[in-house]
Amino acid sequence: MAGVIGAIVDGYHDILENYSDPRVKDWALMSSPLPTLAICLTYAFVVKIAGPKFMETRKPFELQKTLIVYNAFQVIFSAFLFREALHAGWFSTYSFRCQPVDYSNSEHALRVAGGCWWYYFSKFTEFMDTFFFVLRKKNDHVNRLHVIHHGIMPLSTWFEHLIKFSEDKAVISSAGMLFSKRWDTNKHESNEQSDRKVNLEQEGDTCRAVKTLIKMISRTPGW
């Protein structure tokens, strides 16, 4: 058993030391996946246990103005990420086909890496979607799929950004963010306008499927 644990630990350090991008290892939250994992676990605890317990005897918060500001911020942030993907990627030296990643310290290469880091950071800002549901006592929206999706994305994106063979895929996947953000905006707007039972989960699953398809295509050999 000790040998298995030792092999896992050695493999973990081998990946971080020999297969990670040295340019970003000193960036915020990039030196180890453990802080990101801790944040994700805290998110799950808050939205599934602590948050509902806190709101149990309280009235739902009225957050209409807050949601308007939040949605506006997310749309602007998503547009920024999409613009970076175009100007640092497809409208510059990147093509629509797979290609080797530029790991130099050139201005362009660092801009691509920076755009990927902001995409990673955006996964944390999206936690607010769930926090707002909890504060408004919309617990039916905080289902298992929702929590797993939001809770695992920061960790998934961390590995995509830091590990050398994946950074180009993070640039590709950021293109899906602006598309999927419209789903989150619609979801909050619909909840503000009425309490009718609207089947928006299917729309959300479709958006996520499109994002996954973009990633799968970008990783296909020969592209």
N, C-alpha and C positions, 0 to 999 in steps of 0.2 A: 504493500500500500504506500509506504514511504517512497518507494522508487517511482511509482506512478505520479505521486504529487510532485516529486522532484523533477520528473520529466516535463510535467505541465508548467512548472515554474521556469525551468530552463527554456522551454519553447516560448513562453511569454516574453522573457527577457531577450531572447534571440530575435523575435519579431520586432520588438521596440528598438533594439540596438542596431540590427543589420538590415531590416527591411522597411524602416520608416524614413520619411522625408526629413533630413536634418535641418532643412530651412525653417520648418514650422514647429520643431519640438519644443522651443522656448515660448511659443505663442500661448495665449490664455487657454487653459484646459487641454492643451495638446500633449503635454509630457507623459500623461498616463490616462487610460480609460476609466480609472477608478473614480475621479471626481464626477465625471459624466454619469457613470453608473449610479453613484450616490444621489445625484440630483434626480435622475429618473425614478429611482426607488422612492425618494421623498415625494415626488409628484404623485405616484400611485397611492402612497399612504394618505396623502392629503385629500385627494379627490374621492377615494373610496371609503376612507375611515374617518379621519380627523375632520374634514370639511363637512360631510353630512351630519356628523355628531354635533359640530358647532352650530349648524343651522337647524337642528332638530326642533328647538323651541323658539326659533326666531322667524319673523316674517321674511318673505323673499325681498331681496334688495331691488330697488328700481334703478336700473343701470342703462337706461336708454341713451343718455348723452355720452356716457362712458363708452358704450358700444359703438356709437357713431365715430368717436375719436379713435378707438382701437381699430375699427375696420378701415378707417382712412389711413392710419399708420401702416397697417398690414398691406394694403394695396400699394402704397408708395414704396414700402420696403421691398415688396415682391417685384415691382416695376424696376427698382434699382438693381436687384439681382438679375432680372431678365436682361436688362441693358448691359450689365457686366458680362453676362454669358455671351451676348452678341458681339460687343466691342472688343472683349479680350479673347473671345473664342471664334465663333463662326464668321464674324466680319473681319477677322484678323488672320492669324496663322493657322487656326484650327479648321478642319473640314468636317463634313457630315459623316465621314468614315472614321473608324478608329485609327489612331496614330500614336507613336511614342510620346510620352510626356516630356516636356522641357523642364528639367530639374536644375537649370542654371539659376544664377542670381540676377538675371537680366530684369529690367523694369517690367517687361511684358510678362515674363514667367512669374514674377512675384505678384503681379496684378491678378493673374489667374488663381494663384494660391490664396490670395486675399479674398477674392470673390467666393472661393470654396469655403473659406472660414466663415464668412458672413452667412452663407447658406446654412452651415452647421449651426451658427448662433440663432438663426431664425427658427430652428426647431424648438428652442427654449421659449421664444416669444409666443409660439403657438400653444404653449401650456395654458395661456390665458383663456383660450376657448373653453377649456374644461373648468377653470376656476370660475368663470362667469356663469356657467351652467349650475355649479354648486351653489354660488351665492344667490342665484335666482330660483333655487330649488327645482331645477329642471333635471332631476336625477334620472329620468327615463332616458335622457340623452347620454348620460355617463355610463354607457354599457361597456361590456368587456372588449368589444372590437375597438371602440373609440379609445379606451385607456391603453390597450396594447399598442395600437397604432401610434398614438402620440408619445407613449412612454418609451418605445423602442427606437423611434426615429433618431433622436440625438446620438445614441450609441452607435447605431448603424452608420450615420453620417460621419461620426468621429473616425471610424475605421476607414471609410471611403476617403476621408480627407488626409489622414496621416500616412496610411500605408502606401508605399510607392506605386504599386501597380494599379491603384484605383483613383488617383486624383483626377484624371481626365474624365472619368465617369461622373464625378461630382459636378463637373462643369456641364456635362450633358443633362444630368438629372435636374439641374436648377431651372431648366427651361420649363419643366412641368409645374413649377411652383406657382407662377402667375395664373395658370389654368385652374389649379386646384384651389387657389385662394378664393376664387369666385364662389366656390362651394361653401367655404366657411362663412363668407359674407352673407350669402343667401340664407344660410341656416340661422344666423343671428337675426337678420332682418325679418324673416318669417316668424320667429318666435316673438319678436316685438309687436308685430302687426296683429297676431291672433294666437289663440291657443288651440286651433284646430289640429287634428291629427294629420300631419303631412308626412308622406313617406319620402323623406330626404336622405335616409341612409343609403338607399339604392343609388341615388345620384352621387353620393359621396364615394361609394364603392367603385362606381364607374370612373370617377376622377382619379382615384388611387390606382385603379387598374391601368389607366392611360399612363400615369407616371411610371408604374412598374414596367410597362411595355417599352417605354422610351429607354429605361435602364437596360432591359434585356437586349434590345436591338443594339445599343451602344457597346455591349459586351460580346456580341456575336463575332467570332473569328472571321476576318476578311472584311469587316466593316471599318 
